[in-house]
Amino acid sequence: MFKHVLVPTDGSELSRTAVGSAIGFAKDAGARLTFLYVMPEAPPPSSGFGDAAHYDPAKPKRYLEEAEKQARVFVDPALAEAKRAGVVAEAAFVPAHSPHEAIIRTAQDRNCDLIFMASRGRSGINALLLGSETHKVLNLCKIPVLVYR
């Protein structure tokens, strides 16, 4: 039924556990996986104001390269685990200000037919005040979402 599953990960313990379950799910379904890490957007190439302003056109590129290097610490083990399980998997590193928008956009752009993501399980006032990227994806996405707890 599902052929391409997007698995957002942030490196947290719950996210790592969800990755393992997503791999098992994909193996059973015969699906391939895309592990997504949403990185902070790069800063502008200039800093400072007036005479103290400094323009460095390579700054955003260097920032994203470093961010991806750090993201690989979380994503590469997931790719290796999928490979050991015989599941085809790839990585996606997307800079974005809003993680839920990046998750939805990536799922659409890569023609995923399921998003498999962890939820922290916040409730009460914490859920109201802090919100949840998972909750936002559930409310805004037309692609099915499987929430792992």
C-alpha positions as CSV (number, residue, x, y, z in Angstrom):
1,M,0.0,0.0,0.0
2,F,2.7,2.5,1.0
3,K,5.7,2.7,-1.3
4,H,7.6,5.8,-0.1
5,V,7.7,6.9,3.5
6,L,9.1,10.2,4.8
7,V,10.6,9.9,8.3
8,P,11.5,13.2,9.9
9,T,14.1,12.9,12.6
10,D,15.7,15.3,15.0
11,G,18.1,13.0,16.7
12,S,16.1,12.8,20.0
13,E,15.7,9.5,21.7
14,L,12.1,9.2,20.7
15,S,13.0,10.1,17.1
16,R,15.7,7.4,17.1
17,T,13.2,4.8,18.3
18,A,10.7,5.9,15.7
19,V,13.4,5.5,13.0
20,G,13.7,1.8,14.0
21,S,10.0,1.3,13.9
22,A,9.8,3.1,10.5
23,I,12.4,0.7,9.1
24,G,10.5,-2.3,10.3
25,F,7.3,-0.9,8.9
26,A,9.0,-0.1,5.5
27,K,10.5,-3.6,5.4
28,D,7.0,-5.2,6.0
29,A,5.4,-2.9,3.4
30,G,8.1,-3.2,0.8
31,A,8.5,0.6,0.9
32,R,11.5,2.8,0.6
33,L,12.4,5.5,3.1
34,T,13.5,9.1,3.1
35,F,15.0,10.3,6.4
36,L,14.5,14.1,6.7
37,Y,16.4,16.4,8.9
38,V,15.2,20.0,9.0
39,M,18.1,22.4,9.5
40,P,17.9,26.0,10.6
41,E,18.0,28.4,7.7
42,A,21.3,30.0,6.8
43,P,22.0,33.5,8.1
44,P,22.3,36.3,5.6
45,P,25.7,36.9,3.9
46,S,26.1,40.3,5.7
47,S,26.4,41.2,9.3
48,G,26.7,44.4,11.2
49,F,25.5,47.9,10.3
50,G,27.0,51.0,8.7
51,D,30.8,51.1,8.6
52,A,31.0,47.9,10.7
53,A,29.0,45.9,8.1
54,H,30.8,42.9,6.7
55,Y,29.6,41.1,3.5
56,D,30.6,37.5,3.0
57,P,28.8,35.8,0.1
58,A,30.1,32.4,1.1
59,K,28.7,32.6,4.6
60,P,25.3,30.9,3.9
61,K,26.9,28.1,2.0
62,R,29.5,27.4,4.7
63,Y,26.7,27.5,7.4
64,L,24.6,25.0,5.5
65,E,27.5,22.7,4.9
66,E,28.3,22.7,8.6
67,A,24.7,22.2,9.5
68,E,24.4,19.2,7.2
69,K,27.6,17.7,8.7
70,Q,26.1,18.0,12.1
71,A,22.8,16.6,10.9
72,R,24.6,13.5,9.4
73,V,25.4,12.5,12.9
74,F,21.7,11.7,13.3
75,V,20.8,10.6,9.8
76,D,23.8,8.4,8.8
77,P,23.1,5.8,11.5
78,A,19.4,5.6,10.3
79,L,20.6,5.0,6.8
80,A,23.0,2.3,8.0
81,E,20.3,0.6,10.0
82,A,17.9,0.7,7.0
83,K,20.6,-0.8,4.8
84,R,21.3,-3.6,7.3
85,A,17.5,-4.4,7.3
86,G,17.5,-4.5,3.5
87,V,15.4,-1.3,3.2
88,V,16.2,1.3,0.5
89,A,16.7,4.6,2.1
90,E,18.0,8.1,1.3
91,A,18.6,11.3,3.3
92,A,17.2,14.8,2.8
93,F,18.6,17.8,4.6
94,V,16.3,20.8,4.2
95,P,16.9,24.3,5.6
96,A,13.7,25.9,6.9
97,H,12.4,28.3,9.5
98,S,9.3,26.1,10.0
99,P,9.9,22.4,10.5
100,H,6.3,21.4,9.8
101,E,6.2,23.3,6.5
102,A,9.5,21.6,5.5
103,I,8.2,18.2,6.4
104,I,5.0,18.7,4.3
105,R,6.8,20.3,1.4
106,T,9.5,17.5,1.3
107,A,6.8,14.8,1.4
108,Q,5.0,16.4,-1.5
109,D,8.2,17.2,-3.5
110,R,9.4,13.6,-3.2
111,N,6.0,12.0,-3.8
112,C,5.9,10.3,-0.4
113,D,2.6,8.5,0.3
114,L,3.1,8.4,4.1
115,I,4.8,10.5,6.8
116,F,6.0,8.4,9.8
117,M,6.9,10.7,12.6
118,A,7.4,10.7,16.4
119,S,5.3,12.7,18.8
120,R,6.4,13.8,22.2
121,G,3.0,13.2,23.6
122,R,2.6,16.6,25.2
123,S,-0.8,17.3,26.7
124,G,-2.7,19.9,28.7
125,I,-1.1,23.4,28.9
126,N,2.2,22.3,27.5
127,A,0.5,21.2,24.2
128,L,-1.4,24.4,24.1
129,L,1.5,26.7,24.7
130,L,4.3,24.8,23.0
131,G,2.4,23.3,20.1
132,S,3.8,20.4,18.2
133,E,5.3,20.0,14.8
134,T,3.5,16.6,14.6
135,H,0.2,18.3,15.4
136,K,0.8,21.0,12.8
137,V,1.7,18.3,10.2
138,L,-1.5,16.4,11.1
139,N,-3.6,19.5,10.7
140,L,-2.1,20.8,7.5
141,C,-1.0,17.8,5.5
142,K,-3.1,15.9,3.0
143,I,-0.7,13.0,3.0
144,P,-1.4,10.3,5.6
145,V,0.6,10.6,8.8
146,L,1.5,7.7,11.1
147,V,2.3,9.1,14.6
148,Y,4.7,7.0,16.6
149,R,4.6,7.3,20.5
